[in-house]
Amino acid sequence: KLPVRFYSSNALEQIKVLDLTRLVAGPLSTMILGDLGAKIIKVEVPGTGDECRNWPPYLNNDNKEMTCYFVSLNRNKKSICVDFKSKDGIKVMHDLVKKCDVLVENFVPGKLENWGLGYDQLKNMAPHLIYCSLTGFGNKGPYKFRPGLDVIAASVGGLWQITGPYGGGPCKPGVAMTDIATGLYAHGAILAALLERAKTGNGQKIDCNLLSTQIACLINIGSNYLNLNVEGKRYGTAHESIVPM
């Protein structure tokens, strides 16, 4: 049983979301949809569940399956366990897909296809389905199978080039900012897809990835390089445009 609803809005009260995500970016996006009133069904791996369940501190010593970390990303959800490697498990998933409006997943590209749960496999049985895929480096290209962790995408995407003291080394942000931003991008894209479906009746696939999100978040630093070939630098707590060094 997950935490009780702390905040309630009825904007998405008719929407059902199948949450196949774990860790940060995916759970954050579905949690926000839940805050807006959607019914969230979180599907976890039997036996272990979402890794965040084991990242201390625990809410209390008597419950080793509920941590502050997990609660921060999974409020307003109901959780079930399904074995994707069994025929019965896949049948359960197919039945759920037909009843849900949105599916969000963050598996390695190609993994769900092996179990008959890829977008192209589901869209025929559920043409209304909005299928949001979150990856580290996209579903195509040479990096698609690389580990999709926040710290890796943040580094490759340029965040560590501009964080830290002036003239010093990189400094990791205290929270997973690239994951968080990707979850926010995904939730916005899902809302837009729901609006589009209200017009056409058709679902669609959404691709979000950590690297693209991080590059987009470079904003003025990215613009400086693209337009003037000026590379970003570390300025500590100063602002490179308005606080001269």
N, C-alpha and C positions, 0 to 999 in steps of 0.2 A: 504494500500500500504506500503510495507516494504522498507527499505533504498536501494538506488541505489547500483549497484555493485562497490565496492571499489577496488577489485583485481580480475583479470581474468586470468584463465588458461584454455586451451582447452582439457586437458587430458581426462576429463570425459564428453565431450560435448554431447555425444549420450546417456548418462545415465539419467534416471528419477527416482527420489527418493520421496517416500511418507513418510512424516515426521509426525508421530503421537505423538511426544514427547513434553514435557514441562519442564520448569525449566532449568537445566544446562547440565547434561551429554549428554542427547540425542540431544538437540539443538546444542551443540558444535560439535558433530560428524557429523551431517548433514550439518552444516555451513561449515566445512572444505571440505566436498564433493562438496558443492556449490562453494567454492573458486577454486576448481579444475575443474570447468566447468559444473558440473551436474545441472540439472533442479530440484529444490527442491520445492515440494508442501507441505506446512505446513498446517495441519488440526487442527483447534482449536475448542474449545467448544463454541457453540453459546451463545452470551450474555456476557461472561466473558473473553474468550480467555486464552492465556497463562498467568499464574500469574505474570510473570516477566513484563508484560505490566503495572502493577500497583506498581512496586517497584521503588520509586524515587531515584535520581532526574529525572524529566521529561525533555525531550529535549526542550520543550517550554511550556508556560502556556496555550496556546491555544489548545494543543493536549495532552489530558490526556490518550491516548492509546499508547504512544511511550516514553519509558524511555531509559536512557543510558544503563541500565542493559539489557533490551530487545534487543536493537540494537547490543550490544556486542556479542550476541549469535545467532542472527537471520538475519544477512545480507545475501544477495544473495538468498532470498526465496520469493515465492509468497504464500499468505495466503488465506485459505478458511475456512468457518465454516460448519460443518456437524453434524447433530443430529444422533448419533449412536443408539438412542432409537427408531427411526422411521424406517419403512420399506423402505421409499424412501431414507433415509440416508444410510442405508446398501447397497441398490442397487447402489447408487453413489459410495460407497467405493469399491464394487466389480468391477464396471466398471473401476475405477482408478487402482485397483490392476492389472488387466489384461494388462494395458498399461504401468505400471511402472516396473522398474528393481529391485528396493530395497524398502523395507518397514522397517522403524525403529520405535519402540514403547517402552514406558516405563510405561505401565499400571501395576497395581497389577496383579500377576499371576492369570489366569483364567478369568479375566474381559473381555478381547476381545473375548474369546471363547464363552461367554454368548451372544455375539452379532453376532456370526458367522464370526469373524475376526481373529481367531486363526490360527497358522501356518498349522496345520493338516487340517483345513477347507479350507484354501486358496491354498495349494500346488497343489491340483488336478485341480483347474481352472486356475492356473498360475504356472506351473512346473518350469518356469524360474526364479521365484521370490526368491530373497535373503531377508530373514526375520530376522532382528536383534532385539532381545529382551533385554532391559536393565532393571535390577531390583536391589533392595538393597542387597538381600541375595540369589539370584538364584531362579530358577523356581521349585526346589525340596528341600526337607529337612524341618526341623522343624521351620526355621526362614523365610520361603518364604513369609509369610504374614506380616512380621514386616515392619514398616515404613522405606522406603528406602531413608533416608535423609543423606546428606554428613556428617554432624556432628556425626550422630549415627554410620555409617559405619567406619568413621575415628577412632572413639573411640574403637569400637569392634575390628577393624583391627590393632590396635597397634600404630597408629600415635601419639595419645596423650600420650602414654607411653614415647615417645622420644622427645617431643617438650616442651620447657619451660626452665627456668633457672636451673642450676645445683643444685640439692637438693631441688628444689621448686616444685610447682604444674604444671599441664598441661597448655599449652597455645594454644589456637585455632589459626590456620593459618588465615591470613587476607582474603584469598579467598578460595573457595571451592575446595581444591586441589584433594580430592578423586573423586569428580564429574568430574573435568577437566581430570584427568588421565583416568577415565573410558571412557569418550568421545573419547580420543585419542586412547585407545585400540580398541574401537568399530569401529572407522573409519579405522584403519589398518586392522581389521578383515574383514570389508566389501570390502576393496580393494583386499584382498587375495581371497575372495569368488568370486569377479568379474573375477579375473584371472582364477580361477578354472572353472567358468562357460564358459569362452571362450574356454576351452578345451573340456568340457563335454556337454555343453548346458543346464545343470541342475542347479537349484537354491539350496539353503540349508538354514538351520536355524542356527543362531549365538546366543549364550547366553553369555551376559556380565553382571557382577554384581559388585556393589561397593565394597563389602567385599573382593572378590577374587582379584580385582585390587589393593586394599589397601595393602593386604598381599604381593602381588607381588612387590609392591613398597618399601617394607621394605629392599630389596636387602641384603646388608651386615649384617644388624641387624638381619634379619631373618636367614641368613646363620650362624651367630654366635650361635644362639639358637639351630638350627637344628643339627649342628655339634659338638658344645662344651657345649651346655646347658647354655650359657651365656645370661642373659636377658638384653634387651636394657635399657638404662638409659637416663635421660635428661642431656644434656651437654651445654645448652644455645647456644652460637655462636661457641663453640669449636667443634672439630671433634674427636670422641671417639677413632679413630685408630691412629691419627697422632699428636694430641695435648694432652699430658698427663695432668691430673688434680692433 
